[in-house]
Amino acid sequence: MRRLGYRVLVTGVAGFIGSHLAERLVASGFEVVGLDNFSSGLMENLSSVKNSKNFSLFKGDILNDGDLSKAKDVDAIFHLAAQSSVPKSTEDPCRDFEINVRGTINMLEHARREDVKAFIFASSSTVYGEAKILPTPEDHPLQPISNYGASKAAGEAYCSSYCSLYGIGAVSLRYYNIFGPRCRRGVMFDLMQKLRKDKERLEVLGTGGQEKDYLYIDDAVDATLLVTESGSLKGEAFNVGSGGSCTVRNLVSLLLGELGLDRKVKIAYTGGVSWPGDVQRTQADITKLRGLGFVPKVNLETGIKFFVDWYKKGYGLR
Ligand SMILES: NC(=O)c1ccc[n+]([C@@H]2O[C@H](COP(=O)([O-])OP(=O)(O)OC[C@H]3O[C@@H](n4cnc5c(N)ncnc54)[C@H](O)[C@@H]3O)[C@@H](O)[C@H]2O)c1
């Protein structure tokens, strides 16, 4: 990471991935400037870094140039701030566009003004839509089936054009389902919330046959730093996943097993698609990431255990 300099900006720092990334950067000796408007992020996510002398936090919006002007003299930008919900992008496509597309251009403009050398964009596997090839390589066509996926594909396209036009060292990281402590969205969190209310009956969205690639948060942070450090910042994209996949049915069983509730809970699948725009099958081809030395360290079972431990502490499920 030393090739990037010492002062880095993390947008969306109070969110799930942003807070873990900031922790790791501070622990590695970087000076981290964090920006977040706290629309979904939480101050408690930053409890371990907020008092560090190497961390400063600005409450501000990526759409507001006045707020961005506080984040000056940075060597790299990790742009994670986003409207990150697929259902919300269906309800309000213009708001999704505003934050995810215009917000990303705004950050790229900030990078241009500030002569920032590295721009790391948090993209998503949703850019592929229902991929025709599994595991899916990066050169697979992008055919998003959600507005969220479309907004991420547009963000990637701007990273590429800014790289080519203005020489900004940009890279797009196509995160798959990242999970772990502080993840307050997605299937695992949803199931835990339901179980907290009722341990006898569990409603699961969809058929249970949805099959997805889950990557533990520490591995996602490893991958993020590995790509950044590699210097492969030429406007291209990297898949960030485990390379494996698991059905929701299997995930439910692993989660219940970890909670000691298997066989005690009556499971009811709603059938159909969980929500409009939800991709049914994902699996990353991580050959490109492996080429940089990436090896996922935390398997799904262990990751679920860490997630459940965190959830129990914070939300009190017994
Ligand atoms: N978590 C995943 O599995 C996953 C998968 C694919 C892509 N991603 C992408 O990775 C990034 C981080 O994801 P996450 O799970 O940590 O999401 P998150 O929702 O937890 O974090 C996003 C953060 O951005 C902040 N934010 C939103 N709008 C903002 C604005 N206008 N100005 C400033 N801050 C703003 C929110 O308050 C929040 O703290 C996002 O770009 C997301 O789309 C995440």
PDBQT file of the ligand as one rigid body, heavy atoms in Angstrom, charges set to zero:
ROOT
HETATM    1  N1  LIG A 401     -22.165  -5.386   1.141  1.00  0.00    +0.000 N 
HETATM    2  C1  LIG A 401     -22.165  -6.027  -0.030  1.00  0.00    +0.000 C 
HETATM    3  O1  LIG A 401     -22.398  -7.247  -0.076  1.00  0.00    +0.000 OA
HETATM    4  C2  LIG A 401     -21.906  -5.279  -1.314  1.00  0.00    +0.000 A 
HETATM    5  C3  LIG A 401     -21.988  -6.001  -2.509  1.00  0.00    +0.000 A 
HETATM    6  C4  LIG A 401     -21.763  -5.333  -3.693  1.00  0.00    +0.000 A 
HETATM    7  C5  LIG A 401     -21.416  -3.994  -3.693  1.00  0.00    +0.000 A 
HETATM    8  N2  LIG A 401     -21.362  -3.311  -2.519  1.00  0.00    +0.000 N 
HETATM    9  C6  LIG A 401     -21.015  -1.879  -2.561  1.00  0.00    +0.000 C 
HETATM   10  O2  LIG A 401     -19.985  -1.631  -1.629  1.00  0.00    +0.000 OA
HETATM   11  C7  LIG A 401     -20.167  -0.357  -1.026  1.00  0.00    +0.000 C 
HETATM   12  C8  LIG A 401     -20.263  -0.512   0.486  1.00  0.00    +0.000 C 
HETATM   13  O3  LIG A 401     -21.335  -1.397   0.772  1.00  0.00    +0.000 OA
HETATM   14  P1  LIG A 401     -21.893  -1.562   2.242  1.00  0.00    +0.000 P 
HETATM   15  O4  LIG A 401     -22.513  -2.903   2.327  1.00  0.00    +0.000 OA
HETATM   16  O5  LIG A 401     -20.856  -1.170   3.218  1.00  0.00    +0.000 OA
HETATM   17  O6  LIG A 401     -23.070  -0.492   2.228  1.00  0.00    +0.000 OA
HETATM   18  P2  LIG A 401     -23.612   0.417   3.400  1.00  0.00    +0.000 P 
HETATM   19  O7  LIG A 401     -24.979   0.847   2.968  1.00  0.00    +0.000 OA
HETATM   20  O8  LIG A 401     -23.435  -0.242   4.718  1.00  0.00    +0.000 OA
HETATM   21  O9  LIG A 401     -22.631   1.681   3.351  1.00  0.00    +0.000 OA
HETATM   22  C9  LIG A 401     -22.818   2.754   2.483  1.00  0.00    +0.000 C 
HETATM   23  C10 LIG A 401     -22.474   4.013   3.258  1.00  0.00    +0.000 C 
HETATM   24  O10 LIG A 401     -22.588   5.138   2.372  1.00  0.00    +0.000 OA
HETATM   25  C11 LIG A 401     -23.183   6.209   3.093  1.00  0.00    +0.000 C 
HETATM   26  N3  LIG A 401     -23.820   7.098   2.113  1.00  0.00    +0.000 N 
HETATM   27  C12 LIG A 401     -24.910   6.845   1.350  1.00  0.00    +0.000 A 
HETATM   28  N4  LIG A 401     -25.186   7.908   0.563  1.00  0.00    +0.000 NA
HETATM   29  C13 LIG A 401     -24.222   8.830   0.825  1.00  0.00    +0.000 A 
HETATM   30  C14 LIG A 401     -23.981  10.142   0.334  1.00  0.00    +0.000 A 
HETATM   31  N5  LIG A 401     -24.780  10.702  -0.581  1.00  0.00    +0.000 N 
HETATM   32  N6  LIG A 401     -22.913  10.831   0.808  1.00  0.00    +0.000 NA
HETATM   33  C15 LIG A 401     -22.109  10.280   1.769  1.00  0.00    +0.000 A 
HETATM   34  N7  LIG A 401     -22.308   9.052   2.273  1.00  0.00    +0.000 NA
HETATM   35  C16 LIG A 401     -23.355   8.335   1.812  1.00  0.00    +0.000 A 
HETATM   36  C17 LIG A 401     -24.184   5.535   4.042  1.00  0.00    +0.000 C 
HETATM   37  O11 LIG A 401     -24.534   6.345   5.144  1.00  0.00    +0.000 OA
HETATM   38  C18 LIG A 401     -23.415   4.292   4.443  1.00  0.00    +0.000 C 
HETATM   39  O12 LIG A 401     -22.644   4.514   5.616  1.00  0.00    +0.000 OA
HETATM   40  C19 LIG A 401     -21.418   0.237  -1.662  1.00  0.00    +0.000 C 
HETATM   41  O13 LIG A 401     -21.024   1.033  -2.740  1.00  0.00    +0.000 OA
HETATM   42  C20 LIG A 401     -22.171  -0.980  -2.155  1.00  0.00    +0.000 C 
HETATM   43  O14 LIG A 401     -23.016  -0.657  -3.236  1.00  0.00    +0.000 OA
HETATM   44  C21 LIG A 401     -21.602  -3.931  -1.322  1.00  0.00    +0.000 A 
ENDROOT
TORSDOF 0
